Amino acid sequence: MKKLFVIFYISFCLLALIQFGKQSGENRYGERVAAAPHDTHTLFLPILNYNYNLQFPAPLFGMQVYGSTEQNSTYYPYLINSQTSWVRSNVFWLHVEPENRDPANFSWAGTDNAIAAARADNGGLHLIVTIGVIPEWARLNPEWVDGPIHPDALGEFAEFVQAVVERYDGDGYLDAPGSPIVRHWELINEPDAGQNRWGYYGAEYAEMLRTVYPVIKQADPAAQVVFGGIAYDYFESQGGTFVESFFDDVLAAGGGAYFDIMNFHMYPLFAPNWGHDSTGMKGKADILRAKLAAYGYHKPFVITEAGWHNSTDAVPPSNNNEQVDRLVQLVAHSFATDIKVMIWWMLYDPGDFLPNYGLVTRGSTPTPKDAYTAYRAAVALLNNAQFVRTLPPTETGTTLMEAHQFRTDTGSLYIAWLNPYGTTETRPLSIPTAALTILDGMGNLIGTAVDSDNDGYVTVTITTRPVYIQVNH
């Protein structure tokens, strides 16, 4: 109790005393910028070491949904039945304030529908909401829909963000109908793109964070500011569209002080960039964590896009089996890499020219895929599990195998597979137990095995396809 009192007292003092103000100076355009009219704000610092339950009150399983999350929407039953804990949705500034208006005249209808899943009467799910799509009147370049905001419009952006956070903080004041509660606010999707986003404007992104961070905390002291999910892959030097130095530029400009949660995207297509495992997640996360640590920051991580498709005609081609396998790998690596939330991109097939990344088909009568069943199985098996360790090659007997151990309410759970994906090789994995149960990636029973020679181990044959191995104590 004494320790809790000291923590509370220190936190109270910080909340009461810490302030910061904008300083006037020159921006990158050589223009003299004076401090904004509201240049001094109370800064509510999140006490990260003691707020994990507040930041991440549910397991890591999340799903991307665009548009309405109301009960009458086509995909709502599949969202709820997936047993996901988190939803990533969007707020488009362009739709709420297409012309510069007073907040009393903002248009909220579409946004309220998108955030409906956060209402207690509509699922009460935890949302990470991406704020973006800049109205033309506020853009630095009229053609950059999600690009830098003109310096003269930063104050208007802060006004908009404050109104958004206030509307969805559930405190009963200026709330949306049903008082939905949103605590996690992501600022711009993939801002590291260079052609029409913030990739060349890391210092300006840092300034945007500096402007809106205190506003968000004033509107809702419990809110958490999430860095815009960076692709951090397919760099311009590789013929791609993303600027490798963007995150470094943000940190160099002081932006690390103005977000609570780090965020990146992870697609196994780019795994070779980051190491020899099946997704590349750990290698990428280690690099980003090191960049933060170089500036003295240690922040929790989320992934707001991760996924794989089942399109046979895409590049690279895939199928139902591989989509299931990649899903299990991404889930396992999220636990192993200490990712707090992993958003699967996306619930339903995106359509247009994109491969079928959805867990259900697109259309008026969606059909769940095998990967949807695999998602539900992962939730059922891992919702209350705790990651223990990744088994080293000295235990697996090979560098080809990945095996991850979890603690569950009833014993231990292992997830294991062989790399590279598609190999036809097999390897044995010995588990210290008298008996175990083996499930495939969809949660179907493969079989059981016992310690037939009484050596204290049961051996399981591992292939390229991930399996769950249950050991009950």
PyMOL commands that set and color helices and strands:
alter all, ss='L'
color gray80, all
select helices_A, chain A and resi 2-17+48-50+52-55+76-81+93-96+103-105+109-114+116-118+120-122+136-138+151-167+202-219+236-238+246-252+255-258+268-273+281-294+320-336+370-382+393-396
alter helices_A, ss='H'
color red, helices_A
select strands_A, chain A and resi 19-21+25-26+32-33+40-42+61-64+86-92+126-132+184-187+224-227+262-266+301-306+339-344+386-390+401-407+411-418+427-432+435-439+445-450+457-462+467-472
alter strands_A, ss='S'
color yellow, strands_A
deselect
rebuild
show_as cartoon
